[in-house]
């Protein structure tokens, strides 16, 4: 791996969101997430490892360490020529973490990789520390890995076209497209931020109810346990788009609405059915603007929190209308920036991260991250076969993953689309949920989505 292209960008001070992710990191609930590429074909090990090295040179934060002291603000520094761990094994081999899921950024880069393959199938899994990048940044990196691999094994017209990486843009990664703002707007932003923080504190969400387990749950579960996935067919996915069109909403609005309906019914079933209880879904908000596709993996994301009383889920049509209006407001006003503003002002006023933001209190009942067509975030242009992306001798069949979970936010969902089919991935806190209950929650959510898709016929 060449380090010359990445070392020149360092040192880089951590921006507010990165410091928040470090502060909220803990061994039992690390601020890491996973992404898995499901592939048809057999990975050429030599070409893949060379492709990983080339891709890493395009994404400096994934090979960086955090340096800091009591007198100096934390900053990213180069780790030298250190390659993140890359583990190979058979398709059924578990993902091994010798020191657990947690990643200590002071001692190791915030990326781990695994390749599992056999019988003409392969899975490439990346674990990313959220201080290094968001989910889209992770997809950008994995897309670059596929492209760098394909350029070594593909021939003729099957070669992908990989765009240059604008490493220098990492210096401005904390700007988030805000630019210079007049003082009156800054003052209005401050009052809006304070109002947002007060409402966030008042509307205390109810955690997801954990059913009684048939056997004692482990306090130290196996790495990446509690994960499961289901597929929505191309037909169901198309019907959801048609329902959204008829309702004047987006598919994301339907996904959010059905998540509220699912967690309200789940809590009612398992003993937390108060109609006055607040339910909250955390929705990551992509803050990338036009022209930032070449930006290396980083956090260009905010957080939007949608809160509803459980009783509001009694009227599904009215619930959808309210969510549609709110998500439209989120897009128009870039409301996802408010959480960034809260962090920035808290750090200025408190000199650090207030306990409200990094405590064990429940900040959301569930997390829902909808990345849509995951391949659209790739910076490379790939050839396709029957609608599926080709990377040399590999064909991309799907992408799974899950955002981080945290204390009392016990369910995190990621939804991605590939060649028309939709994958719904879920991770439940394995300390609170038995595997059968995680599967049951996912089944309840997918069944709700299928039921919604049938409205296309009405």
N, C-alpha and C positions, 0 to 999 in steps of 0.2 A: 504494500500500500504506500503510495507516494504521499508524504506529509508536507511537501513544499507548498502546495496550493492552499493548504488549510492553515498552516502555522502563521501566515502573515496577518490573518484576521484577529489574532489574539494579542493581548488579553481583551475580553469583552465583559463589561459589567453586566450582571444579571438585571433584567427588567422586572417590573413589579409582579407580573404573572408568574415568572420563573421563580421568584423568591417565595411567592405564595405556595407554589407546588412543592418547594423544598420544605417550607414550614409545616405543611399539611401531610408530609411524608412520615410514615411510621412503619416499624418492622412488620406489624400484624396487618396493616392496611397500606401497602406501598402505593405511591402515586405513579403506578406504571400501568400500561395497557398493552394488549397483544393484537396483532394482525396476522392472519394466516392466509397465504395464497394456496388454493387447492388446484393442482395441476394434473393434466394428463401427459404422460411421457416419463422418461427417465432422465434425471439431472446428471449432466457431465460434471463430475466433481472439480476437475482442474479448471475448466472454463468458468464454473460458477464461482469458485473462490477468487479467481482473477477478476471476475465481474463485480464481486462484492468490494474488493480493494479499490477498483476504479470508481464505483458508486460512492464509497465512503469519502473519497477525495472531493466529492461534490457537496458533501453535507458535514461541515466542520463540527457542528454542535453534537453530532452523534459519536464523535471520537474525542470529545473534550472532557476535562475534569473541572470540578468546582473548587476554587481556592478562596479562602477567606480567613479572617481572624477577628478578634474583638475590636481591633482598631481599623480594619479595612473591610469595606463592603465586599460581598462575595462577587467573584468574577470567573468567567470561563477562561481556562488556560489550555494549551495544547497538551495532550497526553503523549506526545512523541509519535513514534511509529506503531503504537500499540493497536492491534486489531481487536475489536470486540469478540468475545467467544463465539465460535461457530461449530456446532455439534452435529454430527452425522449419525444416522441410525436407521433401522428398519421402520416400516410404516407403523407398526404396533408399539415401538419403543416409546416410553414416556419422555416428556421433556424434563431433563434433569437440571436442577439448580442446586449446586453443592452448598451454597450458603442461604438458600431460601429465595423467595421471589424478590425481596428488597434489593435495591441497587444503591450502593453507597457511592455517590458521585465524587466524593473526595478521593476515592481509591480506584474506581473503574468507570469506563465510559457508560453512558446511559442506554446502551443497546446490547441485546443478546440475540443470537440467531440459531435456529435449528433447521435442519433438513431431514425429513423423514420420507422414505420412499420404498416402493416394492410393488410388484405385479403391474407395472406400467402406470403407476400413480405416484404422485409426490405432493408433499406439503412443506411449504417454506414459512416458518413462523418467526416473527420478530417481536421481541419484548422491548418496549420503549419507555424510558422515564419521561413523565409528562413535563418535567422542567426543560427537557431538550426540545420537544416538539409536540404538536397536537396530532390528532388522528389523520388529518389530511397530509400533514408533513410526513407521517409514517408511510402513507400510501405513495407519496412522491418518491421517497427513498426506495421502497420496494419496486416501484415501477422502473426506477433507474437501474436497480439490480437486474431486473429482467432484460432491460434493453442492453446493458453492458454484457450480459451473458449471451444474448441472442447475436450480438455483433461478432462473437467468437465462434458460434456454431452454425448460424444461418448462412444461406447462400443466395446469390442473385437478388430477385425482387423481394425476398423474405426478410431482408435486413431492415431493422427499425431505424427511424430518424430521431436522434437524440439532440435536443436543444442544449445550448451552453447553460451552465449554472451561474447565476449572478451572486457569487459569494459575498460581494461587497454590500449587498442589500441587508445582510445580517446586522450591520451597524445601525440601521434604522428600524429594526424589527419591533421596537417598542412604540413607534409612531402610530401604527395601525390606521394609517390613512387620515389622521386627524389634522395634520398641518398646523399652521399658525391660527390661533383663535382670538378674536377681540376680547377685551377684559369683561365686557358686559355678558358675552356668551359664556365666558369662564365662570362668572358669578352665578349665572342661571344654571350652569352645569353643576356647580357645587350644591345649590339648593335642591336640584333634582336628585343628586347623589345622596344627600342626607335624607330626603323623602324616601328614596328607594331603600336605603339601609334601615330606616325605621319600619317600613312595611315588611321588609325581609325579617326583621327581628320579631315583629308582632305576630305574623302568620306562621306559627310554629307547626310544621307539618308532622303528621303521624307516620311513624315507620311502618314498613310493610310487616304484616303479621307473619310470624314463623310458626307453622303447625308443629304439634308435638312429634318428635322423631321416634321411630321404632327402636333405635339404638342410640347410645350416647354419641354425640358429635365430637370430633377431635378438636382440641384447641390449637393444634398445629397440623392443619390439613396438608395434603400433598400439593405441590406447586400447580397452580392453574386449575385446581379442582373447582367444581361448581359451575362448569361451562357446558352449554348444550346449544344445539341449533336445529332449526327446521327450515324447510324450503317452501316458498310459495310459487306455484307454477306460473308460467308466462300468461296463461289464461286468467288466473286470479289477479295477477299484477296488472294486467290490462283492464280488468273490470274495476279495480280500485281507482285507476286513473279516470275511468269513465264516471264513476260515482262522484269523485272529487270535482270533475268538470261540471256535472249537473248541479252540484251544491254550491258552485262558485267558490270552491275551496281548492287547496292543494292536497296532494297525497300526504305530505307531511302533516297537514292539519288532521287528516283522518287517522294517521298513526298516533298522533298525540291524543286525540279524542278517545280512541279505542284503548290506549294505555290507561287513561283515567278511568274508563269504564271497567277495565280489567282489575286494576288495583283496588277500586272501590268494592267490587264484588268479592275479591279475594279477602280483603279485610273484614267484610261483613260475614263471610263464611267462617273465618277463623277468629272471631271474637273481638274485632276492632271496628264495629259497624256503626259507630255514632255518626249521624248525619251532619253534625256540627263540626266534625273533625276536618282539619285542613289536609288536603293531599297536594303534593308538589312534585312536578316533573322538571328535572334539570335538562335543559336543551342547550348543548354547545352551539355557539353562534359563530359561524365562519366570518371573519372580518377582512378577508382578502379582497382587494380591489383589483380592477382591470390592470393588467400589466405585471402582476405579481406571480404569475405561473412559474417563472424561472427562479423564484426565491428558494433557497435550500430549506430543508426540514427545520422548522421552528414553530413557536407558538404564535399563530396569528388568529387567535380565537378569544371570544368572550363567553360569558355564560348568561343565559336567560332562564328565569325561573317562572314557570306557570303554576299558579296556585288556584285551587278550587275547593269549596266545601264538598264533602262526600255527597251531601244531598243534591248538589248540582248535577250529579251523574244520573239522576232519575229521569231527566229529559235529554236524551241523546242528541236530538236535533238542535235544541237550544244550546247545549254544550258545544257542539261543533260550530255554531254561529259565533259564539263568544271566542272560541279559540281562533277561528278564522280572522276575526277583527284584531285580536291581540297579536298574532304572528305577523299580520300585515303591518301593524304598528312597529313591531320589532324590526322588520326589514327597513321600513321607511326612516326610522330614527336611529338605526344601529344601536338598539337598546342593549345589545350584548356588551357594549362598551361600559355600561354603568357599573358592572361588577369590577371592571378594571379600574374605574374611577374610585370606587369604594376602597379597593386595595391601595391605590396610590395615596389617597387622602389619609387613610389609616396609618400608612407608613410615615407620612409626613408629620401627622399630629401625635402619633403614639411612639414613633421611633422604632417601630417593629410591627409584627403582625398581631392584632388584637385577638384575644382568646375567643371572641365571638366567631371568628372565621376559621379557627383551627381547633376548636374544641371537639368533644365527642358528641355534641348535640346533633340532632337530625337536621341536615340542611335540605334534604330532598327525600321524598318517598322512593323515587326511582330516577334513573338516568335514561334518556333516549337520544341516541346519536344516529341520525339518518344521513349517510354519506352518499346515497343515491347510486348512480352509475360510477363505481369506484374508479374505473379506468379513465374517466374524464379528467382525473387529477394527475394522471401520469404526464410527465413532460415529454415523453417520447411518443412518436406515432408508430403504431404497430400494424402489420398486415393482419387480416382477419380471415377466418375460415368458418362459413356458416354462422357468421355473426360473432364468433368467439375469437378473442385476441390470441395471436400466435407469437411466441418468443422462441425462435429457432425451432427446436424439436419439442417444445412444450406448448400446451394449449391451456389457457386460463379458464377454469371451470367455475370458480367462485371465490369469494373472499369472506372470511369470518373474523370475528374479533369481539372485544368488549372493552368499554371504558373502565376506569378504575372504580372500585367500590370503596366505601369508607364506613366508619362506625354509624350504624342506624340508616345508612343508605345501602340497602342490601341487594338491590337488583339493578343491573346495568345492561341495556340493550343496544346493540348496533344493528342497523339495517343497511344492507348493500344490495346492489343490483348488478347482474352480469348476464349479458346476452338475453335480456328480457326476464330472467328468473330472479326472484328476490330471496335473499337469505336473511333470516331473523336469528341473530345470535344473542344469547343471554348468559350472563354470569350472575349467580346468586352467592351471597356470602356463605361459604361452606361451614363457617362456625355457627351459623344460625339455621341453615336450610339443608335438609338431607337431599341427596341427589334426586330422589323421586319427587320431592316437592319443587325443586328447580324445574324439572321436566314438566310437572303439572302446571306451574305458573306459565311457562312458555307455551304449553298446549292451549291454555285458556286464552292467552293473547292471540295466538295464531288462529284459533277457532273464531275469536271475535272479528279478526280481519277478514276471514273467509265469509263470515256472516254479513259483514259490511259489503263485501264485493258482490253479494247476491242482490243488493239493492239496485244494481245496474239493470236488472230485469223488471224492476217495478216502475 
